Amino acid sequence: MTQLPDRTHAAALDVADPLAGYRARFAVPPGVLYFDGNSLGPPVVGAADALAAVVRDQWGRELVGAWNSCGWIDLARKVAAAIAPLIGACADEVAVADSTSVNLFKVLAAGLALDPSRKVILGERENFPTDLYIAQGLADLLGGGVSLRLVDRGDLEAALDEDVAILMLTQVDFRTGERHDLDAWTARAHARGALMVWDLAHSAGAFPVDLARCDADFAVGCGYKYLNGGPGAPSFVFAARRLHGRLRSPLWGWMGHAEPFAFATAYRPAEGALQFQVGTPPILSLAALELGVAAIAEIGVQRLWAKSCALTSLFLELVEPACAAHGLELASPRDPQRRGSQVSLRHPQGYAIVQALAARGVVGDFRAPDILRFGFAPAYLRFVDVRDAVRILDEVMADRSWDQPHFHQRRKVT
Ligand SMILES: Cc1ncc(COP(=O)(O)O)c(C=O)c1O
């Protein structure tokens, strides 16, 4: 077993933590050390009652009238306006609808339509697969020479030539947590005449993002990770205001029409990012997302990021000796400015180790082929959680308790 400092130091950090009080706002089950808020954030306390009230008092009493009387028709716009400051955007630049995958499809198609002379979407081979699939499928659908060019991270700059219509990047790598420089890549894309599309799935709600400063063209991101919107929460989509006059979503739905209830025969897009809404918004999911976003906005992304840095530096300080003792490798950059709010480790038996940790209450996740991923959502994670998780990891490795048949059995979701 590795020598670990006792809990006193971590406990003192919790006492001094200005965000400590916010933990009570999130429903983290007792006994769980939750390092997977980067996959699915927990509900805010009161979410269950709030959703029950929507069903009982709004849907149950007002029925269809609730679209007006309870403001359902404006809820997506309201949530979009609450997300906007978290990503450095204005309210009319953000819409909340559908999944990140679907929104990526919309912005890639809209971006390609802005300059038909350029036909290449440039991306990273290691990007999250849905981004790759959506771009492949779109290229296949459009034909006419549109293609997806995938390269390794180190070759991106050389591949950014005058054929590239769109540079599509995910800011935080889902495996390693390595972070791209939003400003630098957006500037490089623009300097070569390409548009910049960011996937902010692991960014929004974790650290400050300034889309206005970097002058990005489009962005998408998840509602269910650091925004705590619940499983399958609607995603957000950003389109810079300077593009609004020329913007053309590929999916023309009635909720993206300028006047849905005019029931006009011809499509006329709503102003701004609102045209990215397509069909009827999912009110129950939006109600949950509204609560999650409000909690994160109240704490503030600057303070969240400051605590994230403190949590991950404690984790690294404690985990690195354990890694050395047990053949685990650090897969994330040490410098917090070069990564998101996660730290990943590598081990050939990563899957079984993650299962064994979960059985002891330490919930992280596994990403093939060999990544043990630990997310640090500072709104509810404590310094003692970090210390206890490292102790349990050390024990699981030292006694090889991960090496039991049931921990090797692959489940559908890893
Ligand atoms: C970087 C990234 N993009 C997109 C997605 C998928 O988003 P959605 O399920 O909303 O389509 C994920 C999911 O984890 C992700 O990590």
Ligand as a Chemical Component Dictionary entry (heavy atoms), coordinates in Angstrom:
data_LIG
# 
_chem_comp.id                   LIG 
_chem_comp.type                 NON-POLYMER 
_chem_comp.pdbx_formal_charge   0 
_chem_comp.three_letter_code    LIG 
# 
loop_
_chem_comp_atom.comp_id 
_chem_comp_atom.atom_id 
_chem_comp_atom.alt_atom_id 
_chem_comp_atom.type_symbol 
_chem_comp_atom.charge 
_chem_comp_atom.model_Cartn_x 
_chem_comp_atom.model_Cartn_y 
_chem_comp_atom.model_Cartn_z 
_chem_comp_atom.pdbx_ordinal 
LIG C1 C1 C 0 -17.491 15.441 -26.761 1  
LIG C2 C2 C 0 -18.877 14.886 -26.859 2  
LIG N1 N1 N 0 -19.673 15.278 -27.862 3  
LIG C3 C3 C 0 -20.917 14.799 -27.989 4  
LIG C4 C4 C 0 -21.425 13.889 -27.097 5  
LIG C5 C5 C 0 -22.782 13.281 -27.314 6  
LIG O1 O1 O 0 -23.787 14.163 -27.085 7  
LIG P1 P1 P 0 -25.307 13.729 -27.311 8  
LIG O2 O2 O 0 -25.512 12.430 -26.623 9  
LIG O3 O3 O 0 -26.066 14.855 -26.662 10 
LIG O4 O4 O 0 -25.562 13.660 -28.757 11 
LIG C6 C6 C 0 -20.644 13.476 -26.015 12 
LIG C7 C7 C 0 -21.181 12.522 -25.043 13 
LIG O5 O5 O 0 -20.583 12.142 -24.098 14 
LIG C8 C8 C 0 -19.339 13.977 -25.910 15 
LIG O6 O6 O 0 -18.540 13.591 -24.919 16 
# 
loop_
_chem_comp_bond.comp_id 
_chem_comp_bond.atom_id_1 
_chem_comp_bond.atom_id_2 
_chem_comp_bond.value_order 
_chem_comp_bond.pdbx_ordinal 
LIG C1 C2 SING 1  
LIG C2 N1 SING 2  
LIG C2 C8 DOUB 3  
LIG N1 C3 DOUB 4  
LIG C3 C4 SING 5  
LIG C4 C5 SING 6  
LIG C4 C6 DOUB 7  
LIG C5 O1 SING 8  
LIG O1 P1 SING 9  
LIG P1 O2 DOUB 10 
LIG P1 O3 SING 11 
LIG P1 O4 SING 12 
LIG C6 C7 SING 13 
LIG C6 C8 SING 14 
LIG C7 O5 DOUB 15 
LIG C8 O6 SING 16 
# 
